[in-house]
Every structure is written in C-alpha cells, then in structure tokens.
Amino acid sequence: MAEKDKKSRRSENAIQRYFRETTGELKKVTWPTRPEALRLTGLVLLVMVVVGIFLASIDALAHGLLSLVLNI
C-alpha cells in the first residue's frame, strides 16, 4: 500500500505538488479577524509615517550640514 502511494506521488508533476502543498499549508494558517486586520493596518501606516518623518529630518539635517561645509 505504501509503495502504491509513493508511485502516485512520483507521477504527479512539480506544479501539482506545489499547489497541493500550498493549499495544505494555507489550511494551517490562523487568519486575523477584520478588527485585528484593521488595527494592524493602522499600526503599519502609523509606523510608516513616523519613519518617513524621521528619515526626512535626517535628510534635511544632512543637507544643511553639507551646504554649510561646501559653502565655506
């Protein structure tokens, strides 16, 4: 019986195996609820804005310092 199962798995191609394994893995996933997804999306957007402001300030500081150094 086990040998028959091995033969059937060998006969399927890589694409079939990929989709079979992918659907098997997706069944194991614990999906977030809608409120959790919205809260986490908001958190990601907030972090993006904070990091953007931080990088913009570092860029402005570096630009100002380089302007001072090169103008002297």
PQR file of N, CA, C, O and H, with PARSE charges and radii, in Angstrom:
ATOM      1  N   MET A   1       0.826  -1.188   0.000 -0.4000 1.5000
ATOM      2  CA  MET A   1       0.000   0.000   0.000 -0.0000 2.0000
ATOM      3  C   MET A   1       0.872   1.255   0.000  0.5500 1.7000
ATOM      4  O   MET A   1       0.596   2.210  -0.726 -0.5500 1.4000
ATOM      5  N   ALA A   2       1.921   1.246   0.815 -0.4000 1.5000
ATOM      6  CA  ALA A   2       2.795   2.414   0.879 -0.0000 2.0000
ATOM      7  C   ALA A   2       3.534   2.608  -0.436  0.5500 1.7000
ATOM      8  O   ALA A   2       3.798   3.738  -0.848 -0.5500 1.4000
ATOM      9  H   ALA A   2       2.145   0.470   1.405  0.4000 1.0000
ATOM     10  N   GLU A   3       3.869   1.497  -1.095 -0.4000 1.5000
ATOM     11  CA  GLU A   3       4.578   1.606  -2.366 -0.0000 2.0000
ATOM     12  C   GLU A   3       3.677   2.212  -3.434  0.5500 1.7000
ATOM     13  O   GLU A   3       4.152   2.960  -4.289 -0.5500 1.4000
ATOM     14  H   GLU A   3       3.654   0.579  -0.760  0.4000 1.0000
ATOM     15  N   LYS A   4       2.389   1.901  -3.400 -0.4000 1.5000
ATOM     16  CA  LYS A   4       1.446   2.478  -4.352 -0.0000 2.0000
ATOM     17  C   LYS A   4       1.347   3.994  -4.143  0.5500 1.7000
ATOM     18  O   LYS A   4       1.282   4.748  -5.114 -0.5500 1.4000
ATOM     19  H   LYS A   4       2.003   1.293  -2.706  0.4000 1.0000
ATOM     20  N   ASP A   5       1.334   4.443  -2.884 -0.4000 1.5000
ATOM     21  CA  ASP A   5       1.270   5.864  -2.572 -0.0000 2.0000
ATOM     22  C   ASP A   5       2.520   6.579  -3.077  0.5500 1.7000
ATOM     23  O   ASP A   5       2.425   7.695  -3.587 -0.5500 1.4000
ATOM     24  H   ASP A   5       1.386   3.830  -2.095  0.4000 1.0000
ATOM     25  N   LYS A   6       3.683   5.958  -2.944 -0.4000 1.5000
ATOM     26  CA  LYS A   6       4.924   6.555  -3.434 -0.0000 2.0000
ATOM     27  C   LYS A   6       4.897   6.704  -4.949  0.5500 1.7000
ATOM     28  O   LYS A   6       5.333   7.724  -5.484 -0.5500 1.4000
ATOM     29  H   LYS A   6       3.761   5.051  -2.530  0.4000 1.0000
ATOM     30  N   LYS A   7       4.382   5.681  -5.643 -0.4000 1.5000
ATOM     31  CA  LYS A   7       4.325   5.742  -7.100 -0.0000 2.0000
ATOM     32  C   LYS A   7       3.386   6.857  -7.551  0.5500 1.7000
ATOM     33  O   LYS A   7       3.686   7.556  -8.519 -0.5500 1.4000
ATOM     34  H   LYS A   7       4.028   4.854  -5.208  0.4000 1.0000
ATOM     35  N   SER A   8       2.253   7.034  -6.867 -0.4000 1.5000
ATOM     36  CA  SER A   8       1.313   8.072  -7.287 -0.0000 2.0000
ATOM     37  C   SER A   8       1.899   9.459  -7.039  0.5500 1.7000
ATOM     38  O   SER A   8       1.632  10.386  -7.804 -0.5500 1.4000
ATOM     39  H   SER A   8       2.009   6.466  -6.081  0.4000 1.0000
ATOM     40  N   ARG A   9       2.680   9.612  -5.998 -0.4000 1.5000
ATOM     41  CA  ARG A   9       3.313  10.904  -5.729 -0.0000 2.0000
ATOM     42  C   ARG A   9       4.420  11.189  -6.742  0.5500 1.7000
ATOM     43  O   ARG A   9       4.636  12.344  -7.108 -0.5500 1.4000
ATOM     44  H   ARG A   9       2.897   8.859  -5.377  0.4000 1.0000
ATOM     45  N   ARG A  10       5.112  10.168  -7.191 -0.4000 1.5000
ATOM     46  CA  ARG A  10       6.161  10.369  -8.191 -0.0000 2.0000
ATOM     47  C   ARG A  10       5.568  10.767  -9.532  0.5500 1.7000
ATOM     48  O   ARG A  10       6.189  11.512 -10.290 -0.5500 1.4000
ATOM     49  H   ARG A  10       4.936   9.230  -6.893  0.4000 1.0000
ATOM     50  N   SER A  11       4.352  10.271  -9.835 -0.4000 1.5000
ATOM     51  CA  SER A  11       3.778  10.538 -11.146 -0.0000 2.0000
ATOM     52  C   SER A  11       3.214  11.952 -11.260  0.5500 1.7000
ATOM     53  O   SER A  11       3.037  12.449 -12.372 -0.5500 1.4000
ATOM     54  H   SER A  11       3.847   9.666  -9.219  0.4000 1.0000
ATOM     55  N   GLU A  12       2.926  12.617 -10.127 -0.4000 1.5000
ATOM     56  CA  GLU A  12       2.422  13.985 -10.245 -0.0000 2.0000
ATOM     57  C   GLU A  12       3.578  14.931 -10.517  0.5500 1.7000
ATOM     58  O   GLU A  12       4.690  14.715 -10.034 -0.5500 1.4000
ATOM     59  H   GLU A  12       3.070  12.214  -9.223  0.4000 1.0000
ATOM     60  N   ASN A  13       3.320  15.970 -11.282 -0.4000 1.5000
ATOM     61  CA  ASN A  13       4.398  16.875 -11.638 -0.0000 2.0000
ATOM     62  C   ASN A  13       4.609  17.921 -10.532  0.5500 1.7000
ATOM     63  O   ASN A  13       3.873  17.961  -9.546 -0.5500 1.4000
ATOM     64  H   ASN A  13       2.417  16.145 -11.674  0.4000 1.0000
ATOM     65  N   ALA A  14       5.610  18.747 -10.719 -0.4000 1.5000
ATOM     66  CA  ALA A  14       6.002  19.708  -9.686 -0.0000 2.0000
ATOM     67  C   ALA A  14       4.922  20.759  -9.449  0.5500 1.7000
ATOM     68  O   ALA A  14       4.744  21.208  -8.317 -0.5500 1.4000
ATOM     69  H   ALA A  14       6.208  18.715 -11.519  0.4000 1.0000
ATOM     70  N   ILE A  15       4.211  21.153 -10.478 -0.4000 1.5000
ATOM     71  CA  ILE A  15       3.171  22.173 -10.321 -0.0000 2.0000
ATOM     72  C   ILE A  15       2.022  21.626  -9.479  0.5500 1.7000
ATOM     73  O   ILE A  15       1.518  22.319  -8.594 -0.5500 1.4000
ATOM     74  H   ILE A  15       4.356  20.788 -11.397  0.4000 1.0000
ATOM     75  N   GLN A  16       1.608  20.392  -9.746 -0.4000 1.5000
ATOM     76  CA  GLN A  16       0.542  19.786  -8.950 -0.0000 2.0000
ATOM     77  C   GLN A  16       0.961  19.661  -7.496  0.5500 1.7000
ATOM     78  O   GLN A  16       0.171  19.943  -6.595 -0.5500 1.4000
ATOM     79  H   GLN A  16       2.017  19.830 -10.465  0.4000 1.0000
ATOM     80  N   ARG A  17       2.199  19.242  -7.259 -0.4000 1.5000
ATOM     81  CA  ARG A  17       2.699  19.086  -5.899 -0.0000 2.0000
ATOM     82  C   ARG A  17       2.756  20.441  -5.189  0.5500 1.7000
ATOM     83  O   ARG A  17       2.423  20.547  -4.009 -0.5500 1.4000
ATOM     84  H   ARG A  17       2.841  19.013  -7.990  0.4000 1.0000
ATOM     85  N   TYR A  18       3.182  21.478  -5.923 -0.4000 1.5000
ATOM     86  CA  TYR A  18       3.255  22.816  -5.349 -0.0000 2.0000
ATOM     87  C   TYR A  18       1.879  23.268  -4.863  0.5500 1.7000
ATOM     88  O   TYR A  18       1.739  23.734  -3.733 -0.5500 1.4000
ATOM     89  H   TYR A  18       3.452  21.392  -6.882  0.4000 1.0000
ATOM     90  N   PHE A  19       0.862  23.129  -5.718 -0.4000 1.5000
ATOM     91  CA  PHE A  19      -0.472  23.579  -5.343 -0.0000 2.0000
ATOM     92  C   PHE A  19      -1.055  22.722  -4.216  0.5500 1.7000
ATOM     93  O   PHE A  19      -1.741  23.249  -3.340 -0.5500 1.4000
ATOM     94  H   PHE A  19       0.975  22.750  -6.637  0.4000 1.0000
ATOM     95  N   ARG A  20      -0.799  21.435  -4.225 -0.4000 1.5000
ATOM     96  CA  ARG A  20      -1.293  20.569  -3.160 -0.0000 2.0000
ATOM     97  C   ARG A  20      -0.665  20.953  -1.834  0.5500 1.7000
ATOM     98  O   ARG A  20      -1.364  21.046  -0.825 -0.5500 1.4000
ATOM     99  H   ARG A  20      -0.242  21.007  -4.937  0.4000 1.0000
ATOM    100  N   GLU A  21       0.643  21.178  -1.819 -0.4000 1.5000
ATOM    101  CA  GLU A  21       1.326  21.550  -0.586 -0.0000 2.0000
ATOM    102  C   GLU A  21       0.934  22.957  -0.132  0.5500 1.7000
ATOM    103  O   GLU A  21       0.819  23.215   1.066 -0.5500 1.4000
ATOM    104  H   GLU A  21       1.210  21.103  -2.639  0.4000 1.0000
ATOM    105  N   THR A  22       0.729  23.861  -1.086 -0.4000 1.5000
ATOM    106  CA  THR A  22       0.343  25.232  -0.738 -0.0000 2.0000
ATOM    107  C   THR A  22      -1.037  25.251  -0.088  0.5500 1.7000
ATOM    108  O   THR A  22      -1.230  25.907   0.936 -0.5500 1.4000
ATOM    109  H   THR A  22       0.822  23.651  -2.059  0.4000 1.0000
ATOM    110  N   THR A  23      -1.989  24.543  -0.667 -0.4000 1.5000
ATOM    111  CA  THR A  23      -3.323  24.516  -0.057 -0.0000 2.0000
ATOM    112  C   THR A  23      -3.282  23.853   1.313  0.5500 1.7000
ATOM    113  O   THR A  23      -4.020  24.249   2.216 -0.5500 1.4000
ATOM    114  H   THR A  23      -1.832  24.010  -1.499  0.4000 1.0000
ATOM    115  N   GLY A  24      -2.434  22.857   1.473 -0.4000 1.5000
ATOM    116  CA  GLY A  24      -2.286  22.222   2.785 -0.0000 2.0000
ATOM    117  C   GLY A  24      -1.742  23.186   3.821  0.5500 1.7000
ATOM    118  O   GLY A  24      -2.198  23.190   4.965 -0.5500 1.4000
ATOM    119  H   GLY A  24      -1.835  22.536   0.739  0.4000 1.0000
ATOM    120  N   GLU A  25      -0.771  24.004   3.433 -0.4000 1.5000
ATOM    121  CA  GLU A  25      -0.205  24.986   4.365 -0.0000 2.0000
ATOM    122  C   GLU A  25      -1.201  26.099   4.679  0.5500 1.7000
ATOM    123  O   GLU A  25      -1.276  26.560   5.818 -0.5500 1.4000
ATOM    124  H   GLU A  25      -0.402  24.001   2.504  0.4000 1.0000
ATOM    125  N   LEU A  26      -1.970  26.534   3.672 -0.4000 1.5000
ATOM    126  CA  LEU A  26      -2.941  27.604   3.895 -0.0000 2.0000
ATOM    127  C   LEU A  26      -4.059  27.172   4.841  0.5500 1.7000
ATOM    128  O   LEU A  26      -4.653  28.015   5.514 -0.5500 1.4000
ATOM    129  H   LEU A  26      -1.909  26.160   2.747  0.4000 1.0000
ATOM    130  N   LYS A  27      -4.353  25.880   4.901 -0.4000 1.5000
ATOM    131  CA  LYS A  27      -5.366  25.393   5.837 -0.0000 2.0000
ATOM    132  C   LYS A  27      -4.881  25.491   7.279  0.5500 1.7000
ATOM    133  O   LYS A  27      -5.697  25.531   8.200 -0.5500 1.4000
ATOM    134  H   LYS A  27      -3.870  25.196   4.354  0.4000 1.0000
ATOM    135  N   LYS A  28      -3.566  25.529   7.488 -0.4000 1.5000
ATOM    136  CA  LYS A  28      -2.995  25.608   8.831 -0.0000 2.0000
ATOM    137  C   LYS A  28      -2.932  27.041   9.362  0.5500 1.7000
ATOM    138  O   LYS A  28      -2.721  27.249  10.557 -0.5500 1.4000
ATOM    139  H   LYS A  28      -2.904  25.496   6.739  0.4000 1.0000
ATOM    140  N   VAL A  29      -3.115  28.031   8.480 -0.4000 1.5000
ATOM    141  CA  VAL A  29      -2.946  29.434   8.858 -0.0000 2.0000
ATOM    142  C   VAL A  29      -4.093  29.890   9.746  0.5500 1.7000
ATOM    143  O   VAL A  29      -5.251  29.565   9.485 -0.5500 1.4000
ATOM    144  H   VAL A  29      -3.287  27.862   7.509  0.4000 1.0000
ATOM    145  N   THR A  30      -3.775  30.642  10.799 -0.4000 1.5000
ATOM    146  CA  THR A  30      -4.788  31.285  11.620 -0.0000 2.0000
ATOM    147  C   THR A  30      -4.944  32.706  11.100  0.5500 1.7000
ATOM    148  O   THR A  30      -4.081  33.554  11.328 -0.5500 1.4000
ATOM    149  H   THR A  30      -2.834  30.906  11.011  0.4000 1.0000
ATOM    150  N   TRP A  31      -6.036  32.965  10.407 -0.4000 1.5000
ATOM    151  CA  TRP A  31      -6.255  34.258   9.777 -0.0000 2.0000
ATOM    152  C   TRP A  31      -6.760  35.251  10.817  0.5500 1.7000
ATOM    153  O   TRP A  31      -7.538  34.879  11.696 -0.5500 1.4000
ATOM    154  H   TRP A  31      -6.737  32.277  10.222  0.4000 1.0000
ATOM    155  N   PRO A  32      -6.326  36.523  10.730 -0.5600 1.5000
ATOM    156  CA  PRO A  32      -6.800  37.525  11.691  0.2800 2.0000
ATOM    157  C   PRO A  32      -8.252  37.900  11.405  0.5500 1.7000
ATOM    158  O   PRO A  32      -8.738  37.784  10.280 -0.5500 1.4000
ATOM    159  N   THR A  33      -8.926  38.355  12.462 -0.4000 1.5000
ATOM    160  CA  THR A  33     -10.291  38.839  12.281 -0.0000 2.0000
ATOM    161  C   THR A  33     -10.233  40.212  11.612  0.5500 1.7000
ATOM    162  O   THR A  33      -9.162  40.812  11.515 -0.5500 1.4000
ATOM    163  H   THR A  33      -8.531  38.449  13.376  0.4000 1.0000
ATOM    164  N   ARG A  34     -11.367  40.701  11.158 -0.4000 1.5000
ATOM    165  CA  ARG A  34     -11.400  42.003  10.492 -0.0000 2.0000
ATOM    166  C   ARG A  34     -10.915  43.129  11.421  0.5500 1.7000
ATOM    167  O   ARG A  34     -10.115  43.958  10.987 -0.5500 1.4000
ATOM    168  H   ARG A  34     -12.236  40.214  11.238  0.4000 1.0000
ATOM    169  N   PRO A  35     -11.371  43.189  12.681 -0.5600 1.5000
ATOM    170  CA  PRO A  35     -10.862  44.254  13.564  0.2800 2.0000
ATOM    171  C   PRO A  35      -9.350  44.169  13.791  0.5500 1.7000
ATOM    172  O   PRO A  35      -8.668  45.192  13.855 -0.5500 1.4000
ATOM    173  N   GLU A  36      -8.835  42.950  13.912 -0.4000 1.5000
ATOM    174  CA  GLU A  36      -7.382  42.789  14.071 -0.0000 2.0000
ATOM    175  C   GLU A  36      -6.642  43.274  12.834  0.5500 1.7000
ATOM    176  O   GLU A  36      -5.619  43.949  12.946 -0.5500 1.4000
ATOM    177  H   GLU A  36      -9.389  42.119  13.860  0.4000 1.0000
ATOM    178  N   ALA A  37      -7.152  42.934  11.656 -0.4000 1.5000
ATOM    179  CA  ALA A  37      -6.506  43.342  10.412 -0.0000 2.0000
ATOM    180  C   ALA A  37      -6.524  44.860  10.272  0.5500 1.7000
ATOM    181  O   ALA A  37      -5.528  45.452   9.856 -0.5500 1.4000
ATOM    182  H   ALA A  37      -7.983  42.386  11.565  0.4000 1.0000
ATOM    183  N   LEU A  38      -7.640  45.496  10.612 -0.4000 1.5000
ATOM    184  CA  LEU A  38      -7.723  46.950  10.542 -0.0000 2.0000
ATOM    185  C   LEU A  38      -6.776  47.614  11.528  0.5500 1.7000
ATOM    186  O   LEU A  38      -6.118  48.599  11.195 -0.5500 1.4000
ATOM    187  H   LEU A  38      -8.449  45.015  10.950  0.4000 1.0000
ATOM    188  N   ARG A  39      -6.704  47.077  12.745 -0.4000 1.5000
ATOM    189  CA  ARG A  39      -5.816  47.641  13.765 -0.0000 2.0000
ATOM    190  C   ARG A  39      -4.356  47.501  13.341  0.5500 1.7000
ATOM    191  O   ARG A  39      -3.577  48.443  13.489 -0.5500 1.4000
ATOM    192  H   ARG A  39      -7.238  46.276  13.016  0.4000 1.0000
ATOM    193  N   LEU A  40      -3.985  46.356  12.825 -0.4000 1.5000
ATOM    194  CA  LEU A  40      -2.608  46.146  12.397 -0.0000 2.0000
ATOM    195  C   LEU A  40      -2.264  46.985  11.165  0.5500 1.7000
ATOM    196  O   LEU A  40      -1.134  47.453  11.030 -0.5500 1.4000
ATOM    197  H   LEU A  40      -4.617  45.591  12.705  0.4000 1.0000
ATOM    198  N   THR A  41      -3.229  47.175  10.270 -0.4000 1.5000
ATOM    199  CA  THR A  41      -3.005  48.037   9.104 -0.0000 2.0000
ATOM    200  C   THR A  41      -2.765  49.471   9.546  0.5500 1.7000
ATOM    201  O   THR A  41      -1.873  50.146   9.032 -0.5500 1.4000
ATOM    202  H   THR A  41      -4.148  46.794  10.380  0.4000 1.0000
ATOM    203  N   GLY A  42      -3.566  49.935  10.505 -0.4000 1.5000
ATOM    204  CA  GLY A  42      -3.372  51.280  11.048 -0.0000 2.0000
ATOM    205  C   GLY A  42      -2.010  51.427  11.697  0.5500 1.7000
ATOM    206  O   GLY A  42      -1.360  52.463  11.558 -0.5500 1.4000
ATOM    207  H   GLY A  42      -4.290  49.386  10.923  0.4000 1.0000
ATOM    208  N   LEU A  43      -1.576  50.394  12.408 -0.4000 1.5000
ATOM    209  CA  LEU A  43      -0.264  50.425  13.051 -0.0000 2.0000
ATOM    210  C   LEU A  43       0.854  50.509  12.020  0.5500 1.7000
ATOM    211  O   LEU A  43       1.811  51.263  12.196 -0.5500 1.4000
ATOM    212  H   LEU A  43      -2.105  49.553  12.522  0.4000 1.0000
ATOM    213  N   VAL A  44       0.732  49.740  10.952 -0.4000 1.5000
ATOM    214  CA  VAL A  44       1.741  49.777   9.890 -0.0000 2.0000
ATOM    215  C   VAL A  44       1.796  51.161   9.250  0.5500 1.7000
ATOM    216  O   VAL A  44       2.880  51.691   9.011 -0.5500 1.4000
ATOM    217  H   VAL A  44      -0.046  49.128  10.809  0.4000 1.0000
ATOM    218  N   LEU A  45       0.631  51.748   8.972 -0.4000 1.5000
ATOM    219  CA  LEU A  45       0.603  53.087   8.380 -0.0000 2.0000
ATOM    220  C   LEU A  45       1.222  54.122   9.319  0.5500 1.7000
ATOM    221  O   LEU A  45       1.957  55.004   8.876 -0.5500 1.4000
ATOM    222  H   LEU A  45      -0.250  51.317   9.167  0.4000 1.0000
ATOM    223  N   LEU A  46       0.926  54.015  10.614 -0.4000 1.5000
ATOM    224  CA  LEU A  46       1.499  54.936  11.588 -0.0000 2.0000
ATOM    225  C   LEU A  46       3.020  54.816  11.635  0.5500 1.7000
ATOM    226  O   LEU A  46       3.721  55.828  11.644 -0.5500 1.4000
ATOM    227  H   LEU A  46       0.329  53.298  10.975  0.4000 1.0000
ATOM    228  N   VAL A  47       3.528  53.597  11.665 -0.4000 1.5000
ATOM    229  CA  VAL A  47       4.977  53.388  11.686 -0.0000 2.0000
ATOM    230  C   VAL A  47       5.611  53.926  10.410  0.5500 1.7000
ATOM    231  O   VAL A  47       6.697  54.504  10.458 -0.5500 1.4000
ATOM    232  H   VAL A  47       2.957  52.775  11.657  0.4000 1.0000
ATOM    233  N   MET A  48       4.951  53.746   9.272 -0.4000 1.5000
ATOM    234  CA  MET A  48       5.486  54.279   8.013 -0.0000 2.0000
ATOM    235  C   MET A  48       5.590  55.797   8.062  0.5500 1.7000
ATOM    236  O   MET A  48       6.581  56.362   7.601 -0.5500 1.4000
ATOM    237  H   MET A  48       4.069  53.277   9.233  0.4000 1.0000
ATOM    238  N   VAL A  49       4.582  56.465   8.614 -0.4000 1.5000
ATOM    239  CA  VAL A  49       4.610  57.923   8.702 -0.0000 2.0000
ATOM    240  C   VAL A  49       5.714  58.378   9.643  0.5500 1.7000
ATOM    241  O   VAL A  49       6.445  59.318   9.332 -0.5500 1.4000
ATOM    242  H   VAL A  49       3.776  56.006   8.989  0.4000 1.0000
ATOM    243  N   VAL A  50       5.842  57.720  10.793 -0.4000 1.5000
ATOM    244  CA  VAL A  50       6.875  58.099  11.763 -0.0000 2.0000
ATOM    245  C   VAL A  50       8.268  57.905  11.173  0.5500 1.7000
ATOM    246  O   VAL A  50       9.124  58.779  11.311 -0.5500 1.4000
ATOM    247  H   VAL A  50       5.247  56.956  11.046  0.4000 1.0000
ATOM    248  N   VAL A  51       8.502  56.782  10.525 -0.4000 1.5000
ATOM    249  CA  VAL A  51       9.814  56.526   9.920 -0.0000 2.0000
ATOM    250  C   VAL A  51      10.068  57.514   8.784  0.5500 1.7000
ATOM    251  O   VAL A  51      11.196  57.975   8.608 -0.5500 1.4000
ATOM    252  H   VAL A  51       7.807  56.072  10.413  0.4000 1.0000
ATOM    253  N   GLY A  52       9.034  57.841   8.013 -0.4000 1.5000
ATOM    254  CA  GLY A  52       9.182  58.824   6.943 -0.0000 2.0000
ATOM    255  C   GLY A  52       9.577  60.186   7.472  0.5500 1.7000
ATOM    256  O   GLY A  52      10.449  60.848   6.910 -0.5500 1.4000
ATOM    257  H   GLY A  52       8.118  57.467   8.156  0.4000 1.0000
ATOM    258  N   ILE A  53       8.934  60.610   8.558 -0.4000 1.5000
ATOM    259  CA  ILE A  53       9.283  61.895   9.171 -0.0000 2.0000
ATOM    260  C   ILE A  53      10.714  61.860   9.710  0.5500 1.7000
ATOM    261  O   ILE A  53      11.467  62.821   9.549 -0.5500 1.4000
ATOM    262  H   ILE A  53       8.225  60.072   9.015  0.4000 1.0000
ATOM    263  N   PHE A  54      11.080  60.761  10.341 -0.4000 1.5000
ATOM    264  CA  PHE A  54      12.435  60.613  10.870 -0.0000 2.0000
ATOM    265  C   PHE A  54      13.473  60.702   9.748  0.5500 1.7000
ATOM    266  O   PHE A  54      14.459  61.429   9.868 -0.5500 1.4000
ATOM    267  H   PHE A  54      10.469  59.980  10.472  0.4000 1.0000
ATOM    268  N   LEU A  55      13.251  59.963   8.662 -0.4000 1.5000
ATOM    269  CA  LEU A  55      14.202  59.978   7.549 -0.0000 2.0000
ATOM    270  C   LEU A  55      14.254  61.344   6.869  0.5500 1.7000
ATOM    271  O   LEU A  55      15.324  61.786   6.449 -0.5500 1.4000
ATOM    272  H   LEU A  55      12.450  59.373   8.564  0.4000 1.0000
ATOM    273  N   ALA A  56      13.105  62.017   6.758 -0.4000 1.5000
ATOM    274  CA  ALA A  56      13.087  63.346   6.159 -0.0000 2.0000
ATOM    275  C   ALA A  56      13.874  64.331   7.016  0.5500 1.7000
ATOM    276  O   ALA A  56      14.582  65.188   6.487 -0.5500 1.4000
ATOM    277  H   ALA A  56      12.236  61.658   7.099  0.4000 1.0000
ATOM    278  N   SER A  57      13.755  64.213   8.331 -0.4000 1.5000
ATOM    279  CA  SER A  57      14.507  65.125   9.207 -0.0000 2.0000
ATOM    280  C   SER A  57      16.004  64.842   9.139  0.5500 1.7000
ATOM    281  O   SER A  57      16.805  65.777   9.138 -0.5500 1.4000
ATOM    282  H   SER A  57      13.180  63.517   8.761  0.4000 1.0000
ATOM    283  N   ILE A  58      16.393  63.582   9.081 -0.4000 1.5000
ATOM    284  CA  ILE A  58      17.807  63.239   8.945 -0.0000 2.0000
ATOM    285  C   ILE A  58      18.339  63.764   7.608  0.5500 1.7000
ATOM    286  O   ILE A  58      19.452  64.286   7.543 -0.5500 1.4000
ATOM    287  H   ILE A  58      15.742  62.822   9.081  0.4000 1.0000
ATOM    288  N   ASP A  59      17.544  63.625   6.548 -0.4000 1.5000
ATOM    289  CA  ASP A  59      17.944  64.113   5.230 -0.0000 2.0000
ATOM    290  C   ASP A  59      18.106  65.634   5.243  0.5500 1.7000
ATOM    291  O   ASP A  59      19.073  66.162   4.693 -0.5500 1.4000
ATOM    292  H   ASP A  59      16.640  63.201   6.601  0.4000 1.0000
ATOM    293  N   ALA A  60      17.167  66.331   5.865 -0.4000 1.5000
ATOM    294  CA  ALA A  60      17.251  67.795   5.931 -0.0000 2.0000
ATOM    295  C   ALA A  60      18.470  68.232   6.745  0.5500 1.7000
ATOM    296  O   ALA A  60      19.146  69.194   6.381 -0.5500 1.4000
ATOM    297  H   ALA A  60      16.382  65.902   6.312  0.4000 1.0000
ATOM    298  N   LEU A  61      18.748  67.542   7.824 -0.4000 1.5000
ATOM    299  CA  LEU A  61      19.919  67.843   8.651 -0.0000 2.0000
ATOM    300  C   LEU A  61      21.208  67.613   7.859  0.5500 1.7000
ATOM    301  O   LEU A  61      22.110  68.450   7.883 -0.5500 1.4000
ATOM    302  H   LEU A  61      18.199  66.760   8.120  0.4000 1.0000
ATOM    303  N   ALA A  62      21.293  66.499   7.171 -0.4000 1.5000
ATOM    304  CA  ALA A  62      22.480  66.201   6.373 -0.0000 2.0000
ATOM    305  C   ALA A  62      22.637  67.216   5.247  0.5500 1.7000
ATOM    306  O   ALA A  62      23.753  67.647   4.958 -0.5500 1.4000
ATOM    307  H   ALA A  62      20.560  65.819   7.151  0.4000 1.0000
ATOM    308  N   HIS A  63      21.545  67.598   4.616 -0.4000 1.5000
ATOM    309  CA  HIS A  63      21.595  68.600   3.543 -0.0000 2.0000
ATOM    310  C   HIS A  63      22.107  69.933   4.081  0.5500 1.7000
ATOM    311  O   HIS A  63      22.940  70.588   3.455 -0.5500 1.4000
ATOM    312  H   HIS A  63      20.639  67.247   4.851  0.4000 1.0000
ATOM    313  N   GLY A  64      21.600  70.326   5.246 -0.4000 1.5000
ATOM    314  CA  GLY A  64      22.045  71.578   5.850 -0.0000 2.0000
ATOM    315  C   GLY A  64      23.514  71.555   6.212  0.5500 1.7000
ATOM    316  O   GLY A  64      24.228  72.529   5.973 -0.5500 1.4000
ATOM    317  H   GLY A  64      20.923  69.795   5.755  0.4000 1.0000
ATOM    318  N   LEU A  65      23.980  70.446   6.790 -0.4000 1.5000
ATOM    319  CA  LEU A  65      25.396  70.333   7.156 -0.0000 2.0000
ATOM    320  C   LEU A  65      26.294  70.335   5.925  0.5500 1.7000
ATOM    321  O   LEU A  65      27.343  70.978   5.928 -0.5500 1.4000
ATOM    322  H   LEU A  65      23.400  69.655   6.984  0.4000 1.0000
ATOM    323  N   LEU A  66      25.897  69.630   4.883 -0.4000 1.5000
ATOM    324  CA  LEU A  66      26.700  69.615   3.655 -0.0000 2.0000
ATOM    325  C   LEU A  66      26.729  70.984   2.988  0.5500 1.7000
ATOM    326  O   LEU A  66      27.756  71.388   2.442 -0.5500 1.4000
ATOM    327  H   LEU A  66      25.044  69.107   4.880  0.4000 1.0000
ATOM    328  N   SER A  67      25.612  71.695   3.029 -0.4000 1.5000
ATOM    329  CA  SER A  67      25.586  73.044   2.462 -0.0000 2.0000
ATOM    330  C   SER A  67      26.545  73.968   3.211  0.5500 1.7000
ATOM    331  O   SER A  67      27.247  74.771   2.598 -0.5500 1.4000
ATOM    332  H   SER A  67      24.778  71.366   3.473  0.4000 1.0000
ATOM    333  N   LEU A  68      26.568  73.849   4.539 -0.4000 1.5000
ATOM    334  CA  LEU A  68      27.489  74.673   5.330 -0.0000 2.0000
ATOM    335  C   LEU A  68      28.950  74.343   5.014  0.5500 1.7000
ATOM    336  O   LEU A  68      29.777  75.243   4.865 -0.5500 1.4000
ATOM    337  H   LEU A  68      25.997  73.196   5.037  0.4000 1.0000
ATOM    338  N   VAL A  69      29.253  73.071   4.916 -0.4000 1.5000
ATOM    339  CA  VAL A  69      30.624  72.651   4.671 -0.0000 2.0000
ATOM    340  C   VAL A  69      31.071  73.043   3.264  0.5500 1.7000
ATOM    341  O   VAL A  69      32.193  73.518   3.093 -0.5500 1.4000
ATOM    342  H   VAL A  69      28.581  72.340   5.038  0.4000 1.0000
ATOM    343  N   LEU A  70      30.240  72.860   2.279 -0.4000 1.5000
ATOM    344  CA  LEU A  70      30.644  73.146   0.898 -0.0000 2.0000
ATOM    345  C   LEU A  70      30.631  74.619   0.560  0.5500 1.7000
ATOM    346  O   LEU A  70      31.320  75.022  -0.377 -0.5500 1.4000
ATOM    347  H   LEU A  70      29.328  72.474   2.418  0.4000 1.0000
ATOM    348  N   ASN A  71      29.888  75.438   1.267 -0.4000 1.5000
ATOM    349  CA  ASN A  71      29.840  76.889   1.007 -0.0000 2.0000
ATOM    350  C   ASN A  71      30.988  77.640   1.660  0.5500 1.7000
ATOM    351  O   ASN A  71      31.241  78.793   1.313 -0.5500 1.4000
ATOM    352  H   ASN A  71      29.328  75.111   2.028  0.4000 1.0000
ATOM    353  N   ILE A  72      31.675  77.025   2.579 -0.4000 1.5000
ATOM    354  CA  ILE A  72      32.757  77.706   3.279 -0.0000 2.0000
ATOM    355  C   ILE A  72      34.029  77.664   2.480  0.5500 1.7000
ATOM    356  O   ILE A  72      35.051  78.191   2.918 -0.5500 1.4000
ATOM    357  H   ILE A  72      31.470  76.088   2.861  0.4000 1.0000
TER
END
